[in-house]
Amino acid sequence: MQFHINNQKYEELFTQLRPKIYRYLYYKVQNHEEADELTQDTFRKVWTKLEKLDLSPEQIESYFYTTAKNTLYDVWRKRRVQTVNIEDVPEPVSDKGSPEDAALDEEERIKIKEAMEKLPEDQKLVLELRILEGYSSKETALRMLKTPGAVRSLQYRAIQNLKEIFKEMEGWNYGI
Protein backbone atom coordinates (compact mmCIF):
# COMPACT_ATOMS: atom_id res chain seq x y z
CA MET A 1 0.00 0.00 0.00
CA GLN A 2 1.45 3.32 -1.05
CA PHE A 3 1.54 6.03 1.55
CA HIS A 4 0.97 9.48 0.06
CA ILE A 5 2.92 12.24 1.78
CA ASN A 6 1.65 15.78 1.64
CA ASN A 7 3.19 18.80 3.36
CA GLN A 8 1.12 18.37 6.50
CA LYS A 9 2.01 14.67 6.89
CA TYR A 10 5.66 15.47 6.26
CA GLU A 11 5.57 18.13 8.97
CA GLU A 12 4.04 15.57 11.33
CA LEU A 13 6.81 13.10 10.44
CA PHE A 14 9.39 15.84 10.92
CA THR A 15 8.01 16.70 14.36
CA GLN A 16 7.84 13.05 15.38
CA LEU A 17 11.13 11.77 13.93
CA ARG A 18 13.50 14.75 14.11
CA PRO A 19 14.42 14.26 17.80
CA LYS A 20 15.01 10.54 17.25
CA ILE A 21 17.17 11.05 14.15
CA TYR A 22 19.07 13.86 15.86
CA ARG A 23 19.82 11.66 18.92
CA TYR A 24 20.96 8.82 16.68
CA LEU A 25 23.35 11.11 14.78
CA TYR A 26 24.54 12.93 17.90
CA TYR A 27 25.44 9.59 19.47
CA LYS A 28 27.61 8.87 16.42
CA VAL A 29 29.36 12.24 16.06
CA GLN A 30 29.26 13.67 19.61
CA ASN A 31 28.89 17.21 18.24
CA HIS A 32 25.64 19.22 18.40
CA GLU A 33 26.24 21.38 15.33
CA GLU A 34 27.31 18.47 13.16
CA ALA A 35 24.40 16.31 14.34
CA ASP A 36 22.01 19.16 13.55
CA GLU A 37 23.47 19.58 10.04
CA LEU A 38 23.32 15.85 9.39
CA THR A 39 19.71 15.74 10.61
CA GLN A 40 18.78 18.58 8.25
CA ASP A 41 20.56 16.84 5.36
CA THR A 42 18.71 13.62 6.17
CA PHE A 43 15.30 15.27 6.10
CA ARG A 44 16.15 17.18 2.92
CA LYS A 45 17.21 13.97 1.18
CA VAL A 46 14.10 12.13 2.31
CA TRP A 47 11.85 14.98 1.20
CA THR A 48 13.29 14.94 -2.33
CA LYS A 49 12.78 11.19 -2.70
CA LEU A 50 9.68 10.45 -0.64
CA GLU A 51 7.21 11.22 -3.42
CA LYS A 52 8.89 8.68 -5.72
CA LEU A 53 9.03 5.87 -3.17
CA ASP A 54 6.39 3.28 -2.55
CA LEU A 55 6.64 2.98 1.23
CA SER A 56 4.14 1.79 3.74
CA PRO A 57 3.72 3.84 6.94
CA GLU A 58 5.71 1.17 8.80
CA GLN A 59 8.66 1.53 6.42
CA ILE A 60 8.99 5.30 6.59
CA GLU A 61 10.80 5.52 9.95
CA SER A 62 13.22 2.83 8.86
CA TYR A 63 13.85 4.75 5.64
CA PHE A 64 14.69 7.88 7.66
CA TYR A 65 17.21 5.97 9.80
CA THR A 66 18.78 4.36 6.76
CA THR A 67 19.10 7.76 5.08
CA ALA A 68 20.62 9.23 8.26
CA LYS A 69 23.15 6.41 8.46
CA ASN A 70 24.09 6.77 4.78
CA THR A 71 24.38 10.56 5.12
CA LEU A 72 26.74 10.09 8.05
CA TYR A 73 28.82 7.51 6.21
CA ASP A 74 29.08 9.82 3.19
CA VAL A 75 30.51 12.57 5.40
CA TRP A 76 32.95 10.16 7.04
CA ARG A 77 34.04 8.81 3.67
CA LYS A 78 34.82 12.34 2.45
CA ARG A 79 36.87 13.04 5.59
CA ARG A 80 38.75 9.78 5.59
CA VAL A 81 42.46 10.38 5.41
CA GLN A 82 44.95 8.16 3.74
CA THR A 83 46.68 6.04 6.32
CA VAL A 84 50.37 6.47 6.83
CA ASN A 85 52.49 3.61 5.69
CA ILE A 86 55.05 2.73 8.35
CA GLU A 87 57.69 2.73 5.62
CA ASP A 88 57.00 6.43 5.00
CA VAL A 89 57.81 7.48 8.56
CA PRO A 90 60.78 9.82 8.33
CA GLU A 91 63.97 8.74 9.95
CA PRO A 92 64.76 10.53 13.18
CA VAL A 93 67.55 13.04 13.03
CA SER A 94 70.23 11.97 15.44
CA ASP A 95 71.75 14.62 17.64
CA LYS A 96 74.45 12.13 18.47
CA GLY A 97 77.60 12.84 16.56
CA SER A 98 79.22 9.46 16.08
CA PRO A 99 78.41 7.04 13.26
CA GLU A 100 78.04 4.28 15.89
CA ASP A 101 75.26 6.21 17.65
CA ALA A 102 73.54 6.90 14.32
CA ALA A 103 73.71 3.17 13.53
CA LEU A 104 72.08 2.37 16.88
CA ASP A 105 69.29 4.85 16.10
CA GLU A 106 68.74 3.16 12.73
CA GLU A 107 68.67 -0.27 14.40
CA GLU A 108 66.03 0.93 16.87
CA ARG A 109 63.93 2.38 14.04
CA ILE A 110 64.09 -0.92 12.15
CA LYS A 111 63.03 -2.86 15.25
CA ILE A 112 60.11 -0.51 15.83
CA LYS A 113 59.00 -1.01 12.22
CA GLU A 114 59.29 -4.78 12.60
CA ALA A 115 57.26 -4.72 15.80
CA MET A 116 54.57 -2.52 14.26
CA GLU A 117 54.27 -4.87 11.31
CA LYS A 118 53.40 -7.70 13.69
CA LEU A 119 50.35 -5.85 15.02
CA PRO A 120 46.86 -6.44 13.61
CA GLU A 121 45.91 -3.81 11.01
CA ASP A 122 43.44 -1.95 13.24
CA GLN A 123 45.98 -1.69 16.07
CA LYS A 124 48.69 -0.52 13.70
CA LEU A 125 46.32 2.08 12.24
CA VAL A 126 45.26 3.42 15.63
CA LEU A 127 48.92 3.89 16.67
CA GLU A 128 49.76 5.56 13.37
CA LEU A 129 46.83 7.98 13.66
CA ARG A 130 47.17 8.69 17.39
CA ILE A 131 50.96 8.72 17.84
CA LEU A 132 52.52 9.39 14.44
CA GLU A 133 49.84 11.72 13.08
CA GLY A 134 48.85 13.22 16.44
CA TYR A 135 45.07 12.90 16.06
CA SER A 136 42.86 13.01 19.15
CA SER A 137 40.87 9.92 20.07
CA LYS A 138 37.73 11.64 18.77
CA GLU A 139 39.37 12.48 15.41
CA THR A 140 40.78 8.97 15.18
CA ALA A 141 37.35 7.53 15.97
CA LEU A 142 35.82 9.45 13.08
CA ARG A 143 38.48 8.20 10.69
CA MET A 144 38.18 4.60 11.87
CA LEU A 145 34.39 4.63 12.17
CA LYS A 146 34.60 3.74 15.86
CA THR A 147 33.68 5.42 19.11
CA PRO A 148 36.37 7.37 21.01
CA GLY A 149 36.15 4.76 23.80
CA ALA A 150 36.76 1.96 21.32
CA VAL A 151 39.78 3.86 19.96
CA ARG A 152 41.27 4.29 23.44
CA SER A 153 40.72 0.60 24.17
CA LEU A 154 42.26 -0.40 20.83
CA GLN A 155 45.26 1.86 21.48
CA TYR A 156 45.76 0.33 24.92
CA ARG A 157 45.69 -3.20 23.45
CA ALA A 158 48.09 -2.14 20.69
CA ILE A 159 50.60 -0.80 23.23
CA GLN A 160 50.27 -3.95 25.34
CA ASN A 161 50.88 -6.07 22.25
CA LEU A 162 53.92 -3.96 21.33
CA LYS A 163 55.35 -4.55 24.80
CA GLU A 164 54.99 -8.31 24.30
CA ILE A 165 56.51 -8.13 20.82
CA PHE A 166 59.48 -6.15 22.14
CA LYS A 167 59.99 -8.71 24.92
CA GLU A 168 60.13 -11.45 22.29
CA MET A 169 62.66 -9.52 20.22
CA GLU A 170 65.74 -10.72 22.09
CA GLY A 171 64.76 -8.99 25.30
CA TRP A 172 64.82 -5.63 23.55
CA ASN A 173 63.19 -2.96 25.69
CA TYR A 174 62.16 0.29 24.07
CA GLY A 175 60.85 1.80 27.29
CA ILE A 176 57.16 1.37 26.59
Stockholm file with secondary structure:
# STOCKHOLM 1.0

chainA/1-176         MQFHINNQKYEELFTQLRPKIYRYLYYKVQNHEEADELTQDTFRKVWTKLEKLDLSPEQIESYFYTTAKNTLYDVWRKRRVQTVNIEDVPEPVSDKGSPEDAALDEEERIKIKEAMEKLPEDQKLVLELRILEGYSSKETALRMLKTPGAVRSLQYRAIQNLKEIFKEMEGWNYGI
#=GR chainA/1-176 SS CCCCCCHHHHHHHHHHHHHHHHHHHHHHHCCHHHHHHHHHHHHHHHHHHHTTCCCCHHHHHHHHHHHHHHHHHHHHHHHCCCCCCGGGSCCCCCCCCSHHHHHHHHHHHHHHHHHHHTSCHHHHHHHIIIIISCCCHHHHHHHHTSCHHHHHHHHHHHHHHHHHHHHHTTTCCCCC
#=GC SS_cons         CCCCCCHHHHHHHHHHHHHHHHHHHHHHHCCHHHHHHHHHHHHHHHHHHHTTCCCCHHHHHHHHHHHHHHHHHHHHHHHCCCCCCGGGSCCCCCCCCSHHHHHHHHHHHHHHHHHHHTSCHHHHHHHIIIIISCCCHHHHHHHHTSCHHHHHHHHHHHHHHHHHHHHHTTTCCCCC
//
